[in-house]
Amino acid sequence: MENRRNHWSVDETELKKDPEQYAIWRLEQRINWGLGNAKINKKELRAYWEKIDIDPLTRKALALALQ
């Protein structure tokens, strides 16, 4: 089972109605707060690379890992 944090300010049920926004939110959460046992999907990360909001150093590190 994936270790997840519940964020009181986010209604995941509502967010799932917009698959793109949900995918972006989920990527940001995993990058910023940890993965638990799950891995980030590289294809999904590349698809939303320009849209995810992460700090510049993390972005550099992930860019190196994607090469």
DSSP file (Angstrom, degrees, kcal/mol; ACC not computed):
  #  RESIDUE AA STRUCTURE BP1 BP2  ACC     N-H-->O    O-->H-N    N-H-->O    O-->H-N    TCO  KAPPA ALPHA  PHI   PSI    X-CA   Y-CA   Z-CA
    1    1 A M              0   0    0      0, 0.0     2,-0.2     0, 0.0    36,-0.1   0.000 360.0 360.0 360.0 136.5    0.0    0.0    0.0
    2    2 A E        -     0   0    0     34,-0.1     2,-0.7    35,-0.1    34,-0.1  -0.486 360.0-124.4 -72.7 133.5    1.3    3.4   -0.9
    3    3 A N        +     0   0    0     -2,-0.2     2,-0.4    32,-0.2    35,-0.1  -0.705  43.2 175.9 -78.0 116.0    2.2    5.7    1.9
    4    4 A R        -     0   0    0     -2,-0.7     2,-0.4    32,-0.1    31,-0.1  -0.926  28.5-138.0-127.4 147.9    0.1    8.9    1.3
    5    5 A R        -     0   0    0     -2,-0.4     2,-0.6     2,-0.0    28,-0.0  -0.855  20.0-136.1 -98.6 138.7   -0.5   12.1    3.1
    6    6 A N        -     0   0    0     -2,-0.4     2,-0.7     3,-0.0     3,-0.0  -0.851  13.5-154.1 -95.0 124.8   -4.0   13.4    3.3
    7    7 A H    >   -     0   0    0     -2,-0.6     3,-1.9     3,-0.2    -2,-0.0  -0.879   5.7-152.6-102.0 116.5   -4.1   17.1    2.6
    8    8 A W  T 3  S+     0   0    0     -2,-0.7    -1,-0.1     1,-0.3    -2,-0.0   0.737  92.6  58.4 -60.5 -23.6   -7.2   18.7    4.2
    9    9 A S  T 3  S+     0   0    0      1,-0.0     2,-0.5    -3,-0.0    -1,-0.3   0.466  95.1  74.6 -88.8   0.2   -7.3   21.4    1.6
   10   10 A V    <   -     0   0    0     -3,-1.9     2,-1.0     4,-0.0    -3,-0.2  -0.953  61.5-157.2-121.1 125.1   -7.6   19.1   -1.4
   11   11 A D     >  -     0   0    0     -2,-0.5     4,-2.5     1,-0.2     3,-0.3  -0.829  11.0-171.4 -95.3  97.1  -10.8   17.2   -2.4
   12   12 A E  H  > S+     0   0    0     -2,-1.0     4,-2.4     1,-0.2    -1,-0.2   0.841  82.2  59.3 -61.4 -34.0   -9.3   14.4   -4.4
   13   13 A T  H  4 S+     0   0    0      1,-0.2     4,-0.3     2,-0.2    -1,-0.2   0.927 111.3  40.7 -59.8 -44.9  -12.7   13.2   -5.6
   14   14 A E  H >4 S+     0   0    0     -3,-0.3     3,-1.3     1,-0.2     4,-0.3   0.898 113.9  53.3 -69.2 -41.4  -13.3   16.6   -7.1
   15   15 A L  H >< S+     0   0    0     -4,-2.5     3,-1.8     1,-0.3     7,-0.4   0.836  98.1  64.6 -64.7 -33.8   -9.8   16.9   -8.5
   16   16 A K  T 3< S+     0   0    0     -4,-2.4    -1,-0.3     1,-0.3    -2,-0.2   0.667  84.3  75.7 -65.4 -15.8  -10.0   13.5  -10.2
   17   17 A K  T <  S+     0   0    0     -3,-1.3    -1,-0.3    -4,-0.3    -2,-0.2   0.732  96.1  50.8 -68.3 -20.5  -12.8   15.0  -12.5
   18   18 A D  S <> S-     0   0    0     -3,-1.8     4,-2.5    -4,-0.3    -1,-0.2  -0.868  76.3-168.4-115.8  93.6   -9.9   16.8  -14.3
   19   19 A P  H  > S+     0   0    0      0, 0.0     4,-2.3     0, 0.0     5,-0.2   0.826  83.4  50.8 -55.9 -37.2   -7.4   14.0  -15.1
   20   20 A E  H  > S+     0   0    0      2,-0.2     4,-2.3     1,-0.2     5,-0.2   0.947 112.6  44.6 -67.5 -47.3   -4.6   16.4  -16.2
   21   21 A Q  H  > S+     0   0    0      1,-0.2     4,-2.5     2,-0.2    -1,-0.2   0.870 113.5  51.9 -64.6 -35.8   -4.9   18.6  -13.1
   22   22 A Y  H  X S+     0   0    0     -4,-2.5     4,-2.8    -7,-0.4    -1,-0.2   0.919 109.7  49.0 -65.7 -43.1   -5.0   15.4  -10.9
   23   23 A A  H  X S+     0   0    0     -4,-2.3     4,-2.3    -5,-0.2    -2,-0.2   0.908 113.0  47.5 -63.2 -42.2   -1.9   14.0  -12.6
   24   24 A I  H  X S+     0   0    0     -4,-2.3     4,-2.5     2,-0.2    -2,-0.2   0.936 113.4  47.5 -63.9 -46.9    0.0   17.3  -12.1
   25   25 A W  H  X S+     0   0    0     -4,-2.5     4,-2.5     1,-0.2    -2,-0.2   0.918 111.9  50.3 -60.4 -44.7   -1.1   17.5   -8.5
   26   26 A R  H  X S+     0   0    0     -4,-2.8     4,-2.4     2,-0.2    -1,-0.2   0.907 110.8  49.1 -63.4 -42.3   -0.2   13.9   -7.8
   27   27 A L  H  X S+     0   0    0     -4,-2.3     4,-2.7     2,-0.2     5,-0.2   0.939 111.6  49.2 -60.8 -47.3    3.3   14.4   -9.4
   28   28 A E  H  X S+     0   0    0     -4,-2.5     4,-2.7     1,-0.2     5,-0.3   0.902 111.6  49.5 -60.2 -41.2    3.9   17.6   -7.3
   29   29 A Q  H  X S+     0   0    0     -4,-2.5     4,-2.7     2,-0.2     5,-0.3   0.926 112.5  46.7 -64.2 -44.7    2.8   15.8   -4.1
   30   30 A R  H  X S+     0   0    0     -4,-2.4     4,-1.2     2,-0.2    -2,-0.2   0.895 116.3  44.6 -65.1 -40.0    5.1   12.8   -4.8
   31   31 A I  H  < S+     0   0    0     -4,-2.7    -2,-0.2    -5,-0.2    -1,-0.2   0.929 122.1  36.2 -70.0 -45.2    8.1   15.0   -5.7
   32   32 A N  H  < S+     0   0    0     -4,-2.7    -2,-0.2    -5,-0.2    -3,-0.2   0.800 130.6  26.5 -81.1 -30.1    7.6   17.5   -2.8
   33   33 A W  H  < S-     0   0    0     -4,-2.7    -3,-0.2     1,-0.3    -2,-0.2   0.439 114.2 -92.0-118.2  -1.7    6.4   15.1    0.0
   34   34 A G     <  -     0   0    0     -4,-1.2    -1,-0.3    -5,-0.3    -2,-0.1  -0.256  20.8-107.8 109.4 162.9    7.9   11.7   -0.9
   35   35 A L    >   -     0   0    0      1,-0.3     3,-1.7    -4,-0.1     2,-0.4   0.629  30.5-157.0-104.1 -18.3    6.9    8.6   -2.8
   36   36 A G  T 3  S-     0   0    0      1,-0.3    -1,-0.3   -34,-0.1   -34,-0.1  -0.614  75.8 -31.8  66.8-130.9    6.3    6.0   -0.2
   37   37 A N  T 3  S+     0   0    0     -2,-0.4    -1,-0.3   -36,-0.1     2,-0.1   0.487 119.1  99.3 -96.4  -5.5    6.8    2.7   -2.1
   38   38 A A    <   -     0   0    0     -3,-1.7     2,-0.3   -35,-0.1   -35,-0.0  -0.473  63.2-139.5 -84.8 153.1    5.6    4.1   -5.4
   39   39 A K        -     0   0    0     -2,-0.1     2,-0.4     0, 0.0    -2,-0.1  -0.805  23.9-107.5-107.5 152.8    7.8    5.3   -8.3
   40   40 A I        -     0   0    0     -2,-0.3     2,-0.6     1,-0.1     3,-0.1  -0.641  33.4-120.7 -78.2 133.8    7.2    8.3  -10.4
   41   41 A N     >  -     0   0    0     -2,-0.4     4,-2.5     1,-0.2     5,-0.2  -0.661  17.7-153.4 -75.8 116.9    6.2    7.4  -13.9
   42   42 A K  H  > S+     0   0    0     -2,-0.6     4,-2.6     1,-0.2     5,-0.2   0.872  93.7  53.2 -62.3 -38.2    8.8    8.9  -16.3
   43   43 A K  H  > S+     0   0    0      2,-0.2     4,-2.0     1,-0.2    -1,-0.2   0.919 111.9  45.1 -63.5 -43.0    6.4    9.2  -19.2
   44   44 A E  H  > S+     0   0    0      2,-0.2     4,-1.8     1,-0.2    -2,-0.2   0.900 111.9  52.5 -67.0 -41.2    3.9   11.1  -17.0
   45   45 A L  H  < S+     0   0    0     -4,-2.5     4,-0.4     1,-0.2    -2,-0.2   0.920 111.2  46.4 -61.5 -44.2    6.7   13.3  -15.6
   46   46 A R  H >< S+     0   0    0     -4,-2.6     3,-0.8     1,-0.2     4,-0.3   0.894 109.5  55.4 -64.0 -39.1    7.9   14.2  -19.1
   47   47 A A  H 3< S+     0   0    0     -4,-2.0    -1,-0.2     1,-0.2    -2,-0.2   0.852 120.0  29.9 -63.6 -35.0    4.4   14.9  -20.3
   48   48 A Y  T >X S+     0   0    0     -4,-1.8     4,-1.7     1,-0.1     3,-1.5   0.218  83.7 117.8-110.3  14.0    3.7   17.4  -17.5
   49   49 A W  T <4 S+     0   0    0     -3,-0.8     3,-0.2    -4,-0.4    -1,-0.1   0.864  79.2  45.0 -50.5 -46.1    7.3   18.7  -17.1
   50   50 A E  T 34 S+     0   0    0     -4,-0.3    -1,-0.3     1,-0.2    -2,-0.1   0.639 115.9  48.2 -75.8 -14.0    6.4   22.3  -18.1
   51   51 A K  T <4 S+     0   0    0     -3,-1.5    -2,-0.2     2,-0.0    -1,-0.2   0.657  85.6  97.7-102.9 -18.6    3.3   22.4  -15.9
   52   52 A I     <  -     0   0    0     -4,-1.7     2,-0.9    -3,-0.2   -27,-0.1  -0.484  66.7-137.9 -77.1 144.8    4.5   21.0  -12.6
   53   53 A D        +     0   0    0     -2,-0.2     2,-0.3   -29,-0.1    -1,-0.1  -0.839  44.7 141.0-105.1  96.6    5.4   23.5   -9.9
   54   54 A I        -     0   0    0     -2,-0.9   -26,-0.0   -23,-0.0     5,-0.0  -0.922  55.7 -88.3-133.7 159.6    8.6   22.4   -8.2
   55   55 A D     >  -     0   0    0     -2,-0.3     4,-2.3     1,-0.1     3,-0.2  -0.296  39.9-112.7 -69.4 154.4   11.6   24.3   -6.9
   56   56 A P  H  > S+     0   0    0      0, 0.0     4,-2.3     0, 0.0     5,-0.1   0.834 113.6  51.4 -58.1 -39.0   14.5   24.9   -9.3
   57   57 A L  H  > S+     0   0    0      2,-0.2     4,-2.3     1,-0.2     5,-0.2   0.904 111.2  47.5 -68.2 -39.6   17.0   22.6   -7.6
   58   58 A T  H  > S+     0   0    0     -3,-0.2     4,-2.6     2,-0.2     5,-0.2   0.904 110.4  53.3 -64.8 -40.8   14.6   19.7   -7.6
   59   59 A R  H  X S+     0   0    0     -4,-2.3     4,-2.4     2,-0.2    -2,-0.2   0.912 109.2  48.9 -60.5 -43.2   13.9   20.4  -11.2
   60   60 A K  H  X S+     0   0    0     -4,-2.3     4,-2.1     2,-0.2    -2,-0.2   0.927 111.8  48.6 -62.1 -45.2   17.6   20.2  -12.1
   61   61 A A  H  X S+     0   0    0     -4,-2.3     4,-1.9     1,-0.2    -2,-0.2   0.913 113.4  46.4 -62.5 -43.3   18.0   17.0  -10.1
   62   62 A L  H  X S+     0   0    0     -4,-2.6     4,-1.8     2,-0.2    -1,-0.2   0.882 108.8  55.8 -66.8 -37.7   15.0   15.4  -11.8
   63   63 A A  H  X S+     0   0    0     -4,-2.4     4,-0.7    -5,-0.2    -1,-0.2   0.909 108.6  48.1 -61.2 -41.1   16.2   16.6  -15.3
   64   64 A L  H >< S+     0   0    0     -4,-2.1     3,-0.8     1,-0.2    -1,-0.2   0.899 110.5  51.4 -65.3 -39.8   19.5   14.8  -14.7
   65   65 A A  H 3< S+     0   0    0     -4,-1.9    -1,-0.2     1,-0.2    -2,-0.2   0.790 106.1  55.8 -68.1 -27.0   17.7   11.7  -13.6
   66   66 A L  H 3<        0   0    0     -4,-1.8    -1,-0.2     1,-0.2    -2,-0.2   0.637 360.0 360.0 -80.5 -13.9   15.6   11.7  -16.7
   67   67 A Q    <<        0   0    0     -3,-0.8    -1,-0.2    -4,-0.7    -2,-0.1   0.509 360.0 360.0 -72.5 360.0   18.6   11.8  -19.1
